[in-house]
Amino acid sequence: MKLFSIVRISAVIGIVAIGSSLLVDRWVSEHTADRIFTDSKHIPQRSIGLVLGTSKYIAKTLNPYYQYRIQAAIDLYQQQKVNVLLLSGDNAHRSYNEPWTMKRDLLKAGVPDQDIVLDYAGFRTLDSIVRAREVFDADHFVVITQRFHCERALFIAEKNDIDAICLAVPSPKGLAGLKVRMREVLARGKAFIDLYLLNIQPRFLGPKEPISSANEYEFVGPPDERAPSS
């Protein structure tokens, strides 16, 4: 009888936990919808574009999540929607460096080095969003990532009084996309607890590294291929 009671209580707790996670997931989606854009041509101009990092490869296969984010960052820059790209990601060890990997691909695409800023301590979304303001003095920027990630990033930004919008890039379909979406439900529940109950802060802040005044930063832009060679 005691075993049956334990199983029943455990089942009730599980149902409540799942229900709460789904409610938080739905609330975050609806609460952030008006700050998400899917077309770079329609997004308002912001001085800084914050690209959230992910691995470039999964095993030996190019990661489509990474591809979509980098291409969107290039598009925003070339359309002069942003004039600085802040690349935030994990720098776990010498052979795994998300910000530097992103920078190399942006340089290849013609984005000048002076318009790229690296954040090596973007260990998770909360760190990337909060550090953008606390370390780089950016509180008026566009986040570049997939829609499900946009929603959580904007949720974190709003709780920290950061003025952010997001460009939602495509997500892979099929089983892989479904698994990521299921993990996102849990990630949002954790974000809610971190922000509202535990007041979790970035793992590392460090000294200020202000990006040159967002309002005064001169747009350099990619090289004009039509310009005559000297």
C-alpha positions as CSV (number, residue, x, y, z in Angstrom):
1,M,0.0,0.0,0.0
2,K,2.8,2.4,0.9
3,L,4.5,1.6,-2.5
4,F,1.2,2.4,-4.3
5,S,1.0,5.8,-2.5
6,I,4.6,6.7,-3.4
7,V,3.9,5.8,-7.0
8,R,0.7,7.9,-7.0
9,I,2.4,10.9,-5.4
10,S,5.3,10.6,-7.9
11,A,2.8,10.5,-10.8
12,V,1.0,13.6,-9.5
13,I,4.3,15.5,-9.1
14,G,5.4,14.4,-12.6
15,I,2.1,15.6,-14.1
16,V,2.3,18.9,-12.3
17,A,5.9,19.4,-13.4
18,I,5.1,18.6,-17.1
19,G,2.0,20.8,-17.0
20,S,3.9,23.7,-15.5
21,S,6.7,23.3,-18.1
22,L,4.2,23.4,-21.0
23,L,2.5,26.5,-19.5
24,V,5.8,28.3,-19.2
25,D,6.7,27.3,-22.7
26,R,3.5,28.6,-24.1
27,W,3.7,31.8,-22.1
28,V,7.2,32.6,-23.2
29,S,6.2,32.1,-26.9
30,E,3.2,34.3,-26.7
31,H,4.9,37.0,-24.5
32,T,7.8,37.5,-27.0
33,A,6.0,37.1,-30.3
34,D,5.8,40.9,-31.1
35,R,9.6,41.3,-30.9
36,I,10.5,38.5,-33.3
37,F,11.0,39.0,-37.1
38,T,11.5,36.4,-39.8
39,D,12.6,38.7,-42.6
40,S,15.8,40.7,-42.3
41,K,14.4,43.3,-44.7
42,H,11.6,44.1,-42.3
43,I,13.6,44.2,-39.0
44,P,14.3,47.7,-37.6
45,Q,17.9,48.9,-37.6
46,R,20.0,48.3,-34.5
47,S,23.6,49.1,-34.1
48,I,24.6,45.7,-32.7
49,G,23.7,42.2,-33.8
50,L,24.2,39.6,-31.2
51,V,24.9,36.2,-32.7
52,L,24.3,33.3,-30.3
53,G,26.9,30.6,-30.7
54,T,26.5,26.9,-31.4
55,S,28.9,24.3,-32.7
56,K,29.8,24.5,-36.4
57,Y,29.8,20.7,-36.8
58,I,27.8,17.9,-35.3
59,A,30.1,14.9,-35.5
60,K,31.6,15.6,-39.0
61,T,28.5,17.1,-40.5
62,L,28.0,20.9,-40.9
63,N,25.4,22.1,-38.3
64,P,22.4,23.7,-40.1
65,Y,21.7,25.8,-36.9
66,Y,25.1,27.3,-37.2
67,Q,24.8,27.9,-41.0
68,Y,21.5,29.7,-40.7
69,R,22.7,32.0,-38.0
70,I,25.9,33.0,-39.8
71,Q,24.1,33.6,-43.0
72,A,21.6,35.8,-41.3
73,A,24.3,37.8,-39.6
74,I,26.0,38.4,-42.9
75,D,22.7,39.4,-44.5
76,L,21.9,41.9,-41.7
77,Y,25.3,43.4,-41.9
78,Q,25.2,43.8,-45.7
79,Q,21.8,45.3,-45.6
80,Q,23.2,47.8,-43.1
81,K,20.6,46.8,-40.5
82,V,23.5,46.4,-38.0
83,N,27.0,47.8,-38.0
84,V,28.6,45.7,-35.3
85,L,28.3,41.9,-34.8
86,L,28.8,40.7,-31.3
87,L,29.6,36.9,-31.4
88,S,28.9,35.2,-28.2
89,G,29.6,31.6,-27.4
90,D,31.5,28.9,-25.6
91,N,35.3,28.8,-25.5
92,A,35.6,25.5,-23.7
93,H,39.1,24.6,-24.8
94,R,41.7,25.4,-27.5
95,S,40.1,23.1,-30.1
96,Y,36.5,24.3,-29.4
97,N,36.0,28.1,-29.8
98,E,32.5,29.2,-31.0
99,P,33.2,32.9,-31.2
100,W,36.4,32.6,-33.2
101,T,34.9,30.0,-35.5
102,M,32.1,32.4,-36.3
103,K,34.5,35.3,-36.8
104,R,36.5,33.3,-39.4
105,D,33.4,32.7,-41.5
106,L,32.3,36.3,-41.2
107,L,35.7,37.5,-42.3
108,K,35.6,35.2,-45.3
109,A,32.2,36.8,-46.2
110,G,33.8,40.3,-46.2
111,V,32.8,41.6,-42.8
112,P,35.7,43.8,-41.6
113,D,37.5,42.8,-38.5
114,Q,36.8,46.1,-36.8
115,D,33.1,45.4,-37.0
116,I,33.3,42.1,-35.2
117,V,33.5,41.8,-31.4
118,L,34.0,38.5,-29.6
119,D,32.4,37.3,-26.3
120,Y,34.3,34.2,-25.2
121,A,32.2,33.7,-22.0
122,G,28.8,33.2,-23.6
123,F,28.5,29.8,-21.9
124,R,24.7,29.8,-22.1
125,T,21.9,32.1,-23.3
126,L,21.6,34.0,-20.0
127,D,25.3,34.7,-20.0
128,S,25.3,36.0,-23.6
129,I,22.3,38.3,-23.1
130,V,23.3,39.8,-19.8
131,R,27.0,40.1,-20.7
132,A,26.0,42.0,-23.8
133,R,24.9,44.8,-21.5
134,E,27.1,44.4,-18.4
135,V,30.4,43.9,-20.2
136,F,29.9,45.4,-23.7
137,D,27.4,48.2,-22.8
138,A,24.9,47.0,-25.3
139,D,21.3,47.2,-24.3
140,H,19.6,47.9,-27.6
141,F,20.4,45.1,-30.0
142,V,19.0,42.4,-32.3
143,V,19.6,38.7,-31.4
144,I,20.2,36.3,-34.3
145,T,19.2,32.7,-33.7
146,Q,16.3,30.2,-34.3
147,R,12.8,31.2,-33.3
148,F,12.6,28.8,-30.3
149,H,15.9,30.3,-29.1
150,C,14.7,33.8,-29.9
151,E,11.8,33.4,-27.5
152,R,13.9,32.3,-24.6
153,A,16.6,35.0,-25.3
154,L,14.0,37.7,-25.4
155,F,12.4,36.4,-22.2
156,I,15.8,36.7,-20.4
157,A,16.4,40.1,-21.9
158,E,13.1,41.5,-20.7
159,K,13.6,40.2,-17.2
160,N,16.9,42.1,-17.2
161,D,15.4,45.3,-18.6
162,I,17.3,45.0,-21.9
163,D,15.8,46.3,-25.1
164,A,16.2,43.5,-27.6
165,I,14.5,42.2,-30.7
166,C,15.3,39.0,-32.6
167,L,15.7,37.8,-36.1
168,A,14.4,34.2,-36.2
169,V,16.3,32.2,-38.7
170,P,15.1,28.8,-40.1
171,S,15.3,25.6,-38.0
172,P,16.0,22.1,-39.4
173,K,12.9,20.0,-39.7
174,G,12.3,16.3,-38.8
175,L,13.3,14.3,-35.8
176,A,16.4,16.4,-35.0
177,G,14.3,19.6,-34.9
178,L,11.7,17.8,-32.7
179,K,14.3,16.7,-30.2
180,V,15.7,20.2,-29.9
181,R,12.3,21.6,-29.4
182,M,11.5,19.2,-26.7
183,R,14.7,20.1,-24.9
184,E,13.7,23.8,-25.2
185,V,10.7,23.2,-23.1
186,L,13.0,22.1,-20.3
187,A,15.4,24.9,-20.9
188,R,12.6,27.5,-20.5
189,G,11.5,25.9,-17.3
190,K,15.0,26.2,-16.0
191,A,15.3,29.8,-17.3
192,F,12.1,30.7,-15.4
193,I,13.5,29.2,-12.1
194,D,16.9,30.9,-12.7
195,L,15.4,34.3,-13.3
196,Y,12.5,34.4,-10.9
197,L,13.5,32.1,-8.0
198,L,17.3,31.8,-7.9
199,N,18.4,35.2,-9.5
200,I,21.2,33.4,-11.4
201,Q,23.8,35.7,-12.8
202,P,26.4,35.1,-15.6
203,R,29.1,32.6,-14.7
204,F,31.7,35.3,-15.5
205,L,31.6,39.0,-16.0
206,G,35.0,40.5,-15.8
207,P,36.1,44.1,-16.8
208,K,34.0,46.3,-19.0
209,E,34.8,46.2,-22.8
210,P,32.4,48.8,-24.2
211,I,31.7,48.5,-27.9
212,S,32.3,51.9,-29.4
213,S,29.2,54.0,-28.8
214,A,26.3,52.3,-30.5
215,N,24.9,55.6,-31.7
216,E,28.1,57.0,-32.9
217,Y,29.7,53.9,-34.5
218,E,30.6,54.6,-38.1
219,F,29.2,52.0,-40.5
220,V,32.1,50.6,-42.6
221,G,30.3,47.9,-44.6
222,P,31.6,45.2,-46.9
223,P,33.9,46.1,-49.7
224,D,32.1,47.6,-52.7
225,E,32.8,45.0,-55.5
226,R,31.7,47.5,-58.1
227,A,34.4,50.0,-57.2
228,P,37.1,50.2,-59.9
229,S,40.5,48.7,-58.9
230,S,43.4,51.0,-58.6
